[in-house]
């Protein structure tokens, strides 16, 4: 390997210096050689370096993913279809953004260590300026589909790899993403990747077209193709027109076909300048017609294309002045302003009616089932069953019959009447699979078939029954680690992980006061007694607690304290004993006469104000900075809600 690397470095160095004549086998590959020159001269990269893969931390990766959320939903289906074709050949499928950051990934997690080391993994950076000549980076630089095979790479670290990439453009002609398949090992000949290049190009076009049709669904859509057979399902060219017949969008192939037909930019060009057809005649192409009636020609040429037009869906178009679609009420009610959870809820709102699987992860007690119920209540399936299955609680011997049902006498102990399983009980609604990481491998195989075929076969039955279910899975486990250990099926993991939502633990949430007030204002078990309030020192103790049990522990603590307190006011001694180990601040010196009336619960403003004051140890200047207020404004609010700092001395409010 060392000799191979030295030969590669010598070849790159000689090419960059202008001496390619000694290597006729590379003399014709101008794309690769131009990239090598950019790497050396523009990016100042060193071909002798052996650089480790650069993988972004999760919070930075999430920023890149959030910018293209809707596109990622569309692209995932295309990625999964492509991966089914190449997985057995040991390829991985990568999707990067226009900067070369891998925002989605499909691959064999049993080889995760090798894939991460090579950079064929989620969050890896493949821009040409960082990684040198490579499939993704050089595709971004050239805008072309290509293969960078073994010794084509600039960096000697990457010479074992073969990478084939194709660009995905948006409806304005700008690069949106790159679809790539790569392998750690491959045959020596670059010709072995010819089929890979064709497949990646086809699926990149599928993703591009699907995204285009979604983006311009409220405008005139023109599908064009050299032949009519696949005009409706797989058109070569796509155009979007506004009401005046001017171009407002196009896919890449339409751009390359038509950009020479106008003197200026294609964007904004009139329809009549592109085709030998009047805009007023477009209506007769709305419905499928015999081939000789849907043919048109490109303006100024004899090139014939077949056209299918789709008018805008005016009824579905939002009003121009309408604000962004609000988050559904059930989801919005889960959060009191915590930024991390708000971001997850905003992402979840986009998936409420999507058919893709959702995976919820977070610590035990962080509210995954509440979140799943809110998703169900926000969707078109509300009013249909929500069936929650705790995969860790079902005895292994009964799990199959409980999930999938059974026929009479199908096994020893089966009843005399057939029983519908939990999967069938969820038909038309949502199946929530909690603690999915604890499901046995045998059940995983059965579940995978249900999800793939959308049908369930009861124990003892010979014919499957179709089911229409939305699946939401949840776990506190690291499923990727379980896949690597062989304890969870990779194909089921990818099927469940259509979108991944991470719920923050309670100790990291900034809306704890809001949660406490909500629990106090909503007595459990139908108790209609007067609302309960917290004393300042009890509130401070709750805010200072680490909450290892998360929301479940908070619910129990509030219920316990409400049961013990007198006259609807929870004091410090009413809290459970285990809270006594929490380092609590000094009791708050709030004059009793200035407290709000006992029956009234503090408002969310008062609760948030107190939370910031306690978090800053009653440093008023620091609390004002955190809240973005002036100190005088903060003092006025403290006075309004009867909050006095325990740090006051001799009447000096600044201490």
Buried (B, 14 or more C-beta within 10 A) or exposed (E): EEEEBEEBBBBBBBBBEEEBEEEEEBEEBEBBBBBBBBBBEEBEBBBEEEBEBBBBEEEEBBEBBEEBBEBBBBBBBBBBEBBEBBBEEBBBBBBBBBBBBBBBBBBBBEBBEEBBBBBBBBBBBBBBBBBBBBBBBBBBBBEEBBBBBBBBBBBBBBBBBBBBBBBBBBBEBEBBBBBBBBBBEBEEEBEEBEEBBEBBBBBBBBBBBBBBBEBBBBBBBBBBBEEBEEBEEEBBBBBBBBEEBBBBBBBBBBBEBBBEBBEEEBBEBEBEBBBEBEBEEBEEBEEEBEEEEBBBEBBEEEEEBBBBBBEBEEEEEEEEEEEEEEBBEBBBBBBBEBEBBBBBBBBBBBBBEEEBBBBBBBBBBBBBBBBBBBBBBBBEBBEBBBBBBBBEEBEEEEBBBBBBBBBEEBEEEBEEEBBBBBBBBBBEBBBBBBBBBBBBEEBBEBBBBBBEEEEBBBBBBEEBBEBEBBBBBBBBBEBBEBBBEEBBBBBBBBBBBBBBBBBBBBEEBBBBBBBBBBBBEEBEEEEEEEBBBBBBBBBBBBBBBEBEBBBBBBBEBBBBBBEEBEEBBBBBEBBEEEBEEBEBBEBBEBEEEEBBEEEEBBEBEBBBBBBBBBBBEBBBEBBBBBBEBEBEEBBEBBEEBBBBBBBEEEEEBEE
